[in-house]
Amino acid sequence: MKAASAGDRVLIVGSGIIGIGCAHYLSKAGLKVTVIDRGSVAAACSHANCGYICPSHVLPLTEPGAFRLAVKSLFNPNAPFRIKPRFSPALLNWMWQFARRCNRRQMLSAGHHLKSILDSSIAEYRRLIVEESLNCEWKENGLLYVLRTDHGMREFAATDRLLTDNFGVTARRIEGHELPSFDPALKPDLAGAFHYEGDVSVRPDLLNTQWSDRLRDAGVTFIEQCSLQGIAKSAGCIRHLETSHGEMNADRYVFATGAWSALLSSELECRIPIQPGKGYSVTMPRPEPCPRYPMLFPEHKVGVSPFDGGYRLGSMMEFSGYDSSIPERRIQQLRESARPYLVAPFSEGHQQTWYGWRPMTWDSLPIIGRVPKLENAYLATGHNMLGLSLASATGKLIAEMIQDHSTHIDATAFSPTRF
Ligand SMILES: Cc1cc2nc3c(=O)[nH]c(=O)nc-3n(C[C@H](O)[C@H](O)[C@H](O)COP(=O)(O)OP(=O)(O)OC[C@H]3O[C@@H](n4cnc5c(N)ncnc54)[C@H](O)[C@@H]3O)c2cc1C
């Protein structure tokens, strides 16, 4: 590692998993890194998500039929994928752009871009989990997609074929009668499952704390409760940031501000079409029996994450603006959605409820790259439903871009210039 010099200071705004990933690779490159956050480290969307690092998730949200589902949800407050009716020109434009992309051609194209960054990310994680001794319940158990009905099984088999034929992502098919011995937490009357053995899971809060602690040890400065309030610019460069802690300057600036990034559009003089896609989770003591495998139930759109010391159900995608409420009805729905699948769908004891705003782009791709009109500003945001899965490769790309190196994967599709 080379010593930092006067031109080597990087200021990252946002300490979610993406800010942490960027800090890691920038610090490894010998740059002097400071991370600020208006809250605590990784306390927003990166805190209590499902914990999957999942190369099987190559398919974007912009699938054929997704827009029809979104429109239907306007009239159903309980739909797992829901747009809350409200007048917002930004949301209407986002929806229009999203609708235009819900076709097979765009789905496959976005899928190929996601595949390259997902593959890079998991390879990076495998290396750095060992190198940094991150004890975050890293489990190479795969991810089990469980189907309740024969119809669901047939539909998912078509998706599985598409994944194999187009992306080389393969699963092991498990028939319903085999499931109870595969995972005794599953009910005996289910139709079957597909096991994506290449997926991994972690406990996200452990990964966040362990990784940020290692970075502190390596000299990265984290400043919490420090809010970005303004950006001073001249001659196509950022001069300094105005923050709740006063002026801060650096040589390069990275904005890893998740779902809030859209609010920086006018200051950064570039379009950042991100909408918050709100999801919920509830974490509780492990039920008995507790699932052995992390699972998704595509027919109910619920994720199940077994941890060593707990158990989490996570789901929903609500487009309701920056709404921070956690309606009890949604949490109840989350708990009930696991009932058709699991012998013990939930446990009693302390229930920790949570929401997170996913940074959703209309083309399902992240935004990683230099801000078009500002020479020393970079965006690392818009990771949709995959921020945890993509954090390592995102950090690596940002470090490569900031050092003017060629990137290890083609990042053109992620460029902020595409809007
Ligand atoms: C229910 C649920 C389950 C999920 N499961 C998974 C999963 O299994 N696998 C996966 O890969 N992804 C999953 N995700 C998605 C993932 O959580 C997100 O993509 C990821 O957390 C986004 O990370 P981020 O760092 O961009 O945003 P955040 O974690 O939200 O961080 C952004 C940070 O920027 C800070 N900030 C914003 N504005 C300012 C400002 N003006 N000044 C200072 N600081 C600012 C915020 O305080 C925040 O800390 C899930 C999401 C949800 C909701």
The ligand as a Tripos MOL2 file, in Angstrom:
@<TRIPOS>MOLECULE
LIG
   53    58     1     0     0
SMALL
NO_CHARGES

@<TRIPOS>ATOM
      1 C1        -36.5480   -6.0380    3.0980 C.3       1 LIG1
      2 C2        -35.2630   -5.9020    2.3120 C.ar      1 LIG1
      3 C3        -34.5030   -7.0270    2.0500 C.ar      1 LIG1
      4 C4        -33.3390   -6.9180    1.2920 C.ar      1 LIG1
      5 N1        -32.5710   -8.0260    1.1100 N.ar      1 LIG1
      6 C5        -31.4170   -7.9360    0.3930 C.ar      1 LIG1
      7 C6        -30.6040   -9.0960    0.2090 C.ar      1 LIG1
      8 O1        -30.8850  -10.1750    0.7230 O.2       1 LIG1
      9 N2        -29.4760   -8.9740   -0.5600 N.ar      1 LIG1
     10 C7        -29.1150   -7.7920   -1.1410 C.ar      1 LIG1
     11 O2        -28.1170   -7.7590   -1.8660 O.2       1 LIG1
     12 N3        -29.8520   -6.6670   -0.9520 N.ar      1 LIG1
     13 C8        -30.9910   -6.7150   -0.1990 C.ar      1 LIG1
     14 N4        -31.7600   -5.6090   -0.0150 N.ar      1 LIG1
     15 C9        -31.3440   -4.3530   -0.6680 C.3       1 LIG1
     16 C10       -30.2150   -3.6790    0.0830 C.3       1 LIG1
     17 O3        -30.5550   -3.6090    1.4520 O.3       1 LIG1
     18 C11       -29.9510   -2.2670   -0.4840 C.3       1 LIG1
     19 O4        -29.7720   -2.3470   -1.8800 O.3       1 LIG1
     20 C12       -28.6960   -1.6720    0.1450 C.3       1 LIG1
     21 O5        -28.8020   -1.6670    1.5430 O.3       1 LIG1
     22 C13       -28.4530   -0.2450   -0.3490 C.3       1 LIG1
     23 O6        -27.2630    0.1870    0.2830 O.3       1 LIG1
     24 P1        -26.8000    1.6970    0.2200 P.3       1 LIG1
     25 O7        -25.5230    1.7860    0.9490 O.co2     1 LIG1
     26 O8        -26.8830    2.1760   -1.1760 O.co2     1 LIG1
     27 O9        -27.9700    2.4920    0.9930 O.3       1 LIG1
     28 P2        -28.2000    2.7200    2.5610 P.3       1 LIG1
     29 O10       -27.8500    1.5340    3.3430 O.co2     1 LIG1
     30 O11       -29.5940    3.2410    2.6900 O.co2     1 LIG1
     31 O12       -27.1460    3.8350    2.9200 O.3       1 LIG1
     32 C14       -27.2330    5.1580    2.4560 C.3       1 LIG1
     33 C15       -26.6700    6.0420    3.5550 C.3       1 LIG1
     34 O13       -26.5740    7.3770    3.0680 O.3       1 LIG1
     35 C16       -26.8030    8.2420    4.1530 C.3       1 LIG1
     36 N5        -27.1960    9.5630    3.6430 N.ar      1 LIG1
     37 C17       -28.1650    9.8490    2.7540 C.ar      1 LIG1
     38 N6        -28.2370   11.1650    2.5330 N.ar      1 LIG1
     39 C18       -27.2750   11.7480    3.3130 C.ar      1 LIG1
     40 C19       -26.8680   13.0840    3.5490 C.ar      1 LIG1
     41 N7        -27.4620   14.1110    2.9410 N.pl3     1 LIG1
     42 N8        -25.8630   13.3040    4.4220 N.ar      1 LIG1
     43 C20       -25.2350   12.2730    5.0470 C.ar      1 LIG1
     44 N9        -25.5990   10.9890    4.8720 N.ar      1 LIG1
     45 C21       -26.6020   10.7150    4.0140 C.ar      1 LIG1
     46 C22       -27.9550    7.5610    4.9040 C.3       1 LIG1
     47 O14       -28.0430    8.0220    6.2370 O.3       1 LIG1
     48 C23       -27.5610    6.0940    4.7950 C.3       1 LIG1
     49 O15       -26.8510    5.6290    5.9130 O.3       1 LIG1
     50 C24       -32.9290   -5.6610    0.7750 C.ar      1 LIG1
     51 C25       -33.6810   -4.5260    1.0720 C.ar      1 LIG1
     52 C26       -34.8290   -4.6280    1.8330 C.ar      1 LIG1
     53 C27       -35.6080   -3.3850    2.1490 C.3       1 LIG1
@<TRIPOS>BOND
     1     1     2 1
     2     2     3 ar
     3     2    52 ar
     4     3     4 ar
     5     4     5 ar
     6     4    50 ar
     7     5     6 ar
     8     6     7 ar
     9     6    13 1
    10     7     8 2
    11     7     9 ar
    12     9    10 ar
    13    10    11 2
    14    10    12 ar
    15    12    13 ar
    16    13    14 ar
    17    14    15 1
    18    14    50 ar
    19    15    16 1
    20    16    17 1
    21    16    18 1
    22    18    19 1
    23    18    20 1
    24    20    21 1
    25    20    22 1
    26    22    23 1
    27    23    24 1
    28    24    25 2
    29    24    26 1
    30    24    27 1
    31    27    28 1
    32    28    29 2
    33    28    30 1
    34    28    31 1
    35    31    32 1
    36    32    33 1
    37    33    34 1
    38    33    48 1
    39    34    35 1
    40    35    36 1
    41    35    46 1
    42    36    37 ar
    43    36    45 ar
    44    37    38 ar
    45    38    39 ar
    46    39    40 ar
    47    39    45 ar
    48    40    41 1
    49    40    42 ar
    50    42    43 ar
    51    43    44 ar
    52    44    45 ar
    53    46    47 1
    54    46    48 1
    55    48    49 1
    56    50    51 ar
    57    51    52 ar
    58    52    53 1
@<TRIPOS>SUBSTRUCTURE
     1 LIG1         1 GROUP 0 **** ****
